[in-house]
Amino acid sequence: MNFQYNKLRLALVYDQLTKWGGAEQLINNLIPLLPPQTVIFTPKLKNKRRIIFNSKEIETSFLSSFPFKFLPYQLHLNLSQLVIENFNFNNFDLVLSLGNTLAKGVITNSKTRHLHYAFTTNRFLWQDYQLFKKHLPFYLRPLFSRWASNYRFWDYLASQRADKIITLSSYSQQLIKKYYHRPAEVVYPPFSLNYWLTLPSHKIKIPYQKFFLLVGRLVPQKRIEIAIRAAISTQTNLIIVGKGWLKRHLETLSTNHPNILFLTDITFNQLKYLYQKSQALIAPQEEDFGFIFLEAAAFYTPILSYFQGGQRDILNSYPQTYFFSSLTQLISLLNKFSSSSRLINQWPEKSKMERFYLPFQKETFQVKLKEIITQLFKERSER
């Protein structure tokens, strides 16, 4: 090997840094594990996100100040696509692109290696196309169908540009094989268990003694409507934590149902309190991976999860998992849990918790990433 990992000139590319969620948490956990001179590239950046990543140089574009806030993200991708393709990586040894929408489309020269960390395939073009289209205004659907058909071609071509693809879970691995016809190696993202265990818990004022919890972006693929219908049917209390362009629609579904509460801006300290106090976390969606499951599991929170998705890589070995495949089954689980009080919010045995979290440790991830990057450069030198 003719290079040292810590001396690599590495560019990290992500679709956009405009909000906070699982992907952004992954990047935040990933940055300390990368070479110190790593530069971040993203087409769009909110200034308050720059503060979070203030230890790194960040390259962005004019799109950071473009007035997109009234348009769904997917309807202004073309400009972001042009920006991604025009970032210059000639002075870098390696590009590490992350995401499922744009970042894989970077163009590199023959000397620069490109490793793509795919969260999944481009959801609104492939596996969730009909679901996303359903939630658009009817007059936009024909335009969206035509646009998506054209954009799907670029998305497929962009997926062929990386020298190697790694991904979050066996579920995402299958989707990448199906839609992009490429193999992908599963590398679980780094998670900081110690952060959540040592984080002070801050009480938040809520109108319920007992409640179920749902955490996620308010977008179609999270299928939050299922949890709302189940809570209405059983008259159980449900707290929904998150932001997203479907919020108004979901609040309309919850009208006249005081047992459903939406929370938007809460701290991690308050979220920890909700994990600890909730009767269970509800996840009606197919996730690519899902940091929320690792967060909730830190406090031995029961998890009621849809039976498919990348979360199975986490939950199959978690003793407090209860899978469901239909609204009827979820209703049955809510009735079961609502009739009893939660007794504990910590693992009965620390050794079992440590064994459960071992595949998701930062050290595990860093060792695997170094091995993959080393192999990439070894293959180049052998050609």
LOVONU-225477 format. One record per residue (C-alpha): residue in one letter; x, y, z. Coordinates in nm, 3 decimals, padded with zeros to 5 digits, always signed. Layout:
N
> residu;xx;yy;zz
> a;X;Y;Z
...
***
This chain:
383
> residu;xx;yy;zz
> m;+00.000;+00.000;+00.000
> n;+00.155;+00.332;-00.107
> f;-00.044;+00.564;+00.120
> q;-00.133;+00.615;+00.485
> y;-00.499;+00.640;+00.582
> n;-00.456;+00.949;+00.801
> k;-00.277;+01.129;+00.519
> l;-00.541;+01.062;+00.256
> r;-00.679;+01.367;+00.080
> l;-01.044;+01.274;+00.122
> a;-01.359;+01.452;+00.006
> l;-01.687;+01.363;+00.176
> v;-01.990;+01.441;-00.042
> y;-02.350;+01.446;+00.082
> d;-02.679;+01.534;-00.088
> q;-02.762;+01.832;+00.137
> l;-02.706;+01.952;+00.493
> t;-03.026;+02.143;+00.559
> k;-03.195;+01.941;+00.835
> w;-03.117;+01.692;+01.110
> g;-03.202;+01.325;+01.091
> g;-03.047;+00.980;+01.084
> a;-02.829;+01.056;+00.781
> e;-02.691;+01.372;+00.937
> q;-02.629;+01.187;+01.262
> l;-02.434;+00.928;+01.065
> i;-02.215;+01.200;+00.913
> n;-02.160;+01.359;+01.253
> n;-02.045;+01.023;+01.393
> l;-01.838;+00.949;+01.084
> i;-01.633;+01.270;+01.065
> p;-01.406;+01.200;+01.367
> l;-01.314;+00.865;+01.207
> l;-01.192;+01.022;+00.880
> p;-00.849;+01.170;+00.798
> p;-00.807;+01.512;+00.965
> q;-00.780;+01.704;+00.636
> t;-01.117;+01.578;+00.504
> v;-01.323;+01.838;+00.316
> i;-01.705;+01.821;+00.304
> f;-01.888;+01.899;-00.021
> t;-02.264;+01.956;-00.039
> p;-02.484;+02.152;-00.283
> k;-02.697;+02.301;-00.005
> l;-02.601;+02.397;+00.347
> k;-02.783;+02.581;+00.624
> n;-02.554;+02.799;+00.834
> k;-02.664;+02.637;+01.158
> r;-02.553;+02.300;+01.018
> r;-02.210;+02.450;+00.951
> i;-02.173;+02.496;+01.327
> i;-02.225;+02.123;+01.387
> f;-01.948;+02.036;+01.141
> n;-01.726;+02.333;+01.232
> s;-01.416;+02.117;+01.260
> k;-01.414;+02.058;+00.884
> e;-01.383;+02.273;+00.575
> i;-01.714;+02.278;+00.385
> e;-01.758;+02.352;+00.014
> t;-02.110;+02.441;-00.099
> s;-02.283;+02.628;-00.384
> f;-02.523;+02.909;-00.468
> l;-02.809;+02.670;-00.389
> s;-02.746;+02.729;-00.017
> s;-02.914;+03.069;-00.053
> f;-03.171;+02.971;-00.316
> p;-03.539;+03.009;-00.206
> f;-03.646;+02.643;-00.222
> k;-03.848;+02.629;+00.097
> f;-04.186;+02.624;-00.076
> l;-04.101;+02.330;-00.303
> p;-04.062;+01.960;-00.216
> y;-03.696;+01.862;-00.231
> q;-03.750;+01.618;-00.518
> l;-03.884;+01.888;-00.752
> h;-03.565;+02.092;-00.765
> l;-03.310;+01.816;-00.802
> n;-03.195;+01.913;-01.149
> l;-02.999;+02.217;-01.029
> s;-02.846;+02.015;-00.747
> q;-02.751;+01.747;-00.999
> l;-02.556;+02.002;-01.205
> v;-02.374;+02.124;-00.894
> i;-02.279;+01.769;-00.788
> e;-02.136;+01.693;-01.131
> n;-01.932;+02.014;-01.137
> f;-01.758;+01.981;-00.802
> n;-01.384;+01.942;-00.872
> f;-01.210;+01.650;-00.698
> n;-00.884;+01.644;-00.898
> n;-00.676;+01.724;-00.588
> f;-00.822;+01.440;-00.381
> d;-00.713;+01.077;-00.346
> l;-01.059;+00.953;-00.254
> v;-01.420;+01.068;-00.273
> l;-01.654;+00.918;-00.014
> s;-02.008;+00.997;-00.126
> l;-02.306;+00.937;+00.101
> g;-02.679;+00.936;+00.044
> n;-02.943;+00.791;-00.182
> t;-03.023;+01.080;-00.417
> l;-02.740;+01.291;-00.560
> a;-02.398;+01.226;-00.411
> k;-02.330;+00.909;-00.610
> g;-02.336;+01.125;-00.927
> v;-01.999;+01.293;-00.864
> i;-01.752;+01.275;-01.151
> t;-01.390;+01.190;-01.071
> n;-01.077;+01.154;-01.280
> s;-00.892;+00.826;-01.334
> k;-00.659;+00.884;-01.036
> t;-00.925;+00.957;-00.776
> r;-01.102;+00.661;-00.618
> h;-01.477;+00.686;-00.553
> l;-01.640;+00.491;-00.268
> h;-02.017;+00.534;-00.239
> y;-02.195;+00.472;+00.091
> a;-02.551;+00.417;-00.031
> f;-02.823;+00.456;+00.231
> t;-03.059;+00.293;-00.017
> t;-03.168;+00.344;-00.378
> n;-03.340;+00.670;-00.473
> r;-03.667;+00.603;-00.293
> f;-03.907;+00.831;-00.477
> l;-03.788;+00.697;-00.815
> w;-03.792;+00.329;-00.732
> q;-03.936;+00.145;-00.429
> d;-04.158;+00.434;-00.305
> y;-04.247;+00.589;-00.641
> q;-04.622;+00.519;-00.623
> l;-04.639;+00.618;-00.256
> f;-04.472;+00.954;-00.319
> k;-04.685;+01.023;-00.627
> k;-05.004;+00.950;-00.429
> h;-04.928;+01.233;-00.184
> l;-04.873;+01.497;-00.453
> p;-05.159;+01.725;-00.562
> f;-05.346;+01.554;-00.847
> y;-05.252;+01.827;-01.096
> l;-04.880;+01.765;-01.036
> r;-04.891;+01.389;-01.078
> p;-04.865;+01.375;-01.461
> l;-04.576;+01.623;-01.456
> f;-04.403;+01.428;-01.183
> s;-04.444;+01.097;-01.371
> r;-04.280;+01.239;-01.682
> w;-04.002;+01.408;-01.487
> a;-03.934;+01.094;-01.279
> s;-03.911;+00.880;-01.592
> n;-03.633;+01.102;-01.728
> y;-03.456;+01.143;-01.396
> r;-03.458;+00.768;-01.335
> f;-03.221;+00.729;-01.630
> w;-02.968;+00.970;-01.475
> d;-03.003;+00.804;-01.137
> y;-02.918;+00.464;-01.281
> l;-02.616;+00.598;-01.472
> a;-02.494;+00.782;-01.162
> s;-02.509;+00.458;-00.964
> q;-02.250;+00.309;-01.201
> r;-01.984;+00.576;-01.136
> a;-01.847;+00.461;-00.800
> d;-01.555;+00.215;-00.789
> k;-01.727;+00.037;-00.502
> i;-02.059;+00.061;-00.316
> i;-02.114;-00.009;+00.051
> t;-02.450;+00.018;+00.225
> l;-02.627;+00.027;+00.562
> s;-02.818;-00.300;+00.575
> s;-02.899;-00.625;+00.398
> y;-03.234;-00.471;+00.295
> s;-03.063;-00.181;+00.115
> q;-02.816;-00.429;-00.031
> q;-03.104;-00.615;-00.199
> l;-03.255;-00.294;-00.339
> i;-02.920;-00.182;-00.485
> k;-02.883;-00.517;-00.656
> k;-03.239;-00.504;-00.790
> y;-03.247;-00.148;-00.926
> y;-02.880;-00.062;-00.991
> h;-02.755;-00.413;-01.076
> r;-02.449;-00.367;-00.856
> p;-02.315;-00.559;-00.556
> a;-02.289;-00.371;-00.229
> e;-02.109;-00.466;+00.091
> v;-02.296;-00.412;+00.418
> v;-02.114;-00.186;+00.664
> y;-02.324;-00.081;+00.963
> p;-02.293;+00.291;+01.042
> p;-02.122;+00.407;+01.363
> f;-02.341;+00.473;+01.665
> s;-02.242;+00.639;+01.994
> l;-02.409;+00.437;+02.269
> n;-02.213;+00.618;+02.539
> y;-02.351;+00.953;+02.421
> w;-02.709;+00.844;+02.486
> l;-02.633;+00.665;+02.813
> t;-02.455;+00.966;+02.964
> l;-02.687;+01.231;+02.818
> p;-02.892;+01.402;+03.093
> s;-03.263;+01.332;+03.062
> h;-03.478;+01.647;+03.057
> k;-03.843;+01.612;+03.147
> i;-04.088;+01.748;+02.893
> k;-04.441;+01.852;+02.984
> i;-04.695;+01.627;+02.814
> p;-05.066;+01.573;+02.887
> y;-05.043;+01.193;+02.921
> q;-04.934;+00.952;+03.192
> k;-04.903;+00.669;+02.939
> f;-04.814;+00.709;+02.573
> f;-04.661;+00.545;+02.268
> l;-04.386;+00.720;+02.073
> l;-04.312;+00.765;+01.701
> v;-03.993;+00.943;+01.587
> g;-03.922;+01.031;+01.224
> r;-03.955;+01.274;+00.937
> l;-04.313;+01.345;+00.836
> v;-04.284;+01.217;+00.479
> p;-04.477;+00.948;+00.285
> q;-04.228;+00.662;+00.322
> k;-04.252;+00.674;+00.702
> r;-04.618;+00.556;+00.675
> i;-04.713;+00.749;+00.987
> e;-05.082;+00.731;+00.890
> i;-05.082;+00.366;+00.998
> a;-04.973;+00.454;+01.351
> i;-05.230;+00.736;+01.367
> r;-05.513;+00.505;+01.259
> a;-05.407;+00.244;+01.514
> a;-05.395;+00.504;+01.794
> i;-05.739;+00.638;+01.699
> s;-05.884;+00.286;+01.685
> t;-05.751;+00.190;+02.028
> q;-05.782;+00.537;+02.187
> t;-05.422;+00.511;+02.303
> n;-05.201;+00.817;+02.340
> l;-04.946;+00.872;+02.065
> i;-04.666;+01.132;+02.057
> i;-04.520;+01.198;+01.712
> v;-04.178;+01.367;+01.705
> g;-04.057;+01.509;+01.376
> k;-04.085;+01.759;+01.092
> g;-04.179;+01.721;+00.727
> w;-04.397;+01.838;+00.443
> l;-04.678;+01.594;+00.531
> k;-04.733;+01.749;+00.873
> r;-05.048;+01.940;+00.778
> h;-05.201;+01.630;+00.618
> l;-05.121;+01.417;+00.925
> e;-05.257;+01.679;+01.163
> t;-05.580;+01.681;+00.960
> l;-05.609;+01.305;+01.010
> s;-05.568;+01.363;+01.383
> t;-05.828;+01.639;+01.411
> n;-06.069;+01.584;+01.703
> h;-05.838;+01.320;+01.850
> p;-05.666;+01.472;+02.157
> n;-05.483;+01.145;+02.219
> i;-05.242;+01.232;+01.935
> l;-04.976;+01.498;+01.995
> f;-04.719;+01.637;+01.747
> l;-04.387;+01.767;+01.882
> t;-04.151;+01.949;+01.648
> d;-03.856;+02.116;+01.818
> i;-03.730;+01.908;+02.108
> t;-03.376;+01.845;+02.231
> f;-03.198;+01.510;+02.247
> n;-03.225;+01.539;+02.626
> q;-03.604;+01.557;+02.595
> l;-03.608;+01.277;+02.337
> k;-03.422;+01.056;+02.584
> y;-03.693;+01.127;+02.841
> l;-03.960;+01.022;+02.589
> y;-03.772;+00.700;+02.506
> q;-03.749;+00.619;+02.877
> k;-04.113;+00.697;+02.960
> s;-04.295;+00.565;+02.653
> q;-04.473;+00.231;+02.662
> a;-04.316;+00.147;+02.327
> l;-04.165;+00.298;+02.013
> i;-04.382;+00.248;+01.702
> a;-04.217;+00.214;+01.360
> p;-04.468;+00.141;+01.080
> q;-04.215;+00.199;+00.798
> e;-03.951;+00.008;+00.605
> e;-03.628;+00.173;+00.717
> d;-03.294;+00.165;+00.539
> f;-03.133;+00.118;+00.882
> g;-03.273;+00.339;+01.159
> f;-03.076;+00.510;+01.437
> i;-03.401;+00.550;+01.629
> f;-03.398;+00.176;+01.702
> l;-03.048;+00.192;+01.852
> e;-03.145;+00.502;+02.051
> a;-03.460;+00.344;+02.192
> a;-03.286;+00.013;+02.261
> a;-03.029;+00.195;+02.477
> f;-03.310;+00.234;+02.734
> y;-03.458;-00.112;+02.676
> t;-03.767;+00.048;+02.521
> p;-04.007;-00.203;+02.362
> i;-04.018;-00.155;+01.984
> l;-04.325;-00.229;+01.771
> s;-04.186;-00.247;+01.420
> y;-04.304;-00.326;+01.071
> f;-04.168;-00.670;+00.983
> q;-03.970;-00.567;+00.671
> g;-03.681;-00.327;+00.617
> g;-03.325;-00.259;+00.722
> q;-03.430;-00.240;+01.086
> r;-03.438;-00.620;+01.094
> d;-03.056;-00.618;+01.096
> i;-03.085;-00.441;+01.433
> l;-03.406;-00.578;+01.578
> n;-03.370;-00.949;+01.505
> s;-03.133;-00.971;+01.804
> y;-03.312;-00.718;+02.027
> p;-03.519;-00.895;+02.298
> q;-03.779;-00.617;+02.318
> t;-03.887;-00.637;+01.952
> y;-04.246;-00.704;+01.842
> f;-04.299;-00.722;+01.466
> f;-04.628;-00.658;+01.287
> s;-04.729;-00.681;+00.922
> s;-05.071;-00.513;+00.921
> l;-05.281;-00.245;+01.086
> t;-05.480;-00.517;+01.264
> q;-05.166;-00.664;+01.420
> l;-05.047;-00.319;+01.530
> i;-05.384;-00.252;+01.694
> s;-05.352;-00.582;+01.879
> l;-05.004;-00.486;+02.005
> l;-05.123;-00.144;+02.120
> n;-05.405;-00.306;+02.317
> k;-05.157;-00.546;+02.475
> f;-04.909;-00.277;+02.581
> s;-05.162;-00.014;+02.684
> s;-05.305;-00.246;+02.949
> s;-04.977;-00.262;+03.142
> s;-04.722;-00.015;+03.275
> r;-04.361;-00.008;+03.171
> l;-04.147;-00.130;+03.459
> i;-03.782;-00.085;+03.350
> n;-03.583;+00.147;+03.125
> q;-03.242;-00.018;+03.136
> w;-03.096;-00.349;+03.021
> p;-03.121;-00.628;+03.282
> e;-02.764;-00.736;+03.197
> k;-02.492;-00.495;+03.080
> s;-02.301;-00.776;+02.904
> k;-02.600;-00.847;+02.678
> m;-02.628;-00.478;+02.590
> e;-02.259;-00.457;+02.501
> r;-02.285;-00.767;+02.283
> f;-02.594;-00.625;+02.107
> y;-02.418;-00.295;+02.025
> l;-02.083;-00.442;+01.918
> p;-02.160;-00.443;+01.540
> f;-02.256;-00.074;+01.558
> q;-01.956;+00.062;+01.747
> k;-01.744;+00.339;+01.595
> e;-01.432;+00.125;+01.628
> t;-01.596;-00.159;+01.434
> f;-01.695;+00.079;+01.156
> q;-01.353;+00.245;+01.132
> v;-01.169;-00.086;+01.104
> k;-01.403;-00.200;+00.826
> l;-01.382;+00.131;+00.639
> k;-01.001;+00.127;+00.646
> e;-00.998;-00.228;+00.512
> i;-01.225;-00.134;+00.221
> i;-01.028;+00.179;+00.132
> t;-00.701;-00.011;+00.152
> q;-00.837;-00.271;-00.088
> l;-00.955;+00.000;-00.329
> f;-00.604;+00.145;-00.360
> k;-00.446;-00.198;-00.372
> e;-00.665;-00.294;-00.668
> r;-00.566;+00.025;-00.848
> s;-00.194;-00.037;-00.799
> e;-00.229;-00.392;-00.935
> r;-00.385;-00.281;-01.264
***
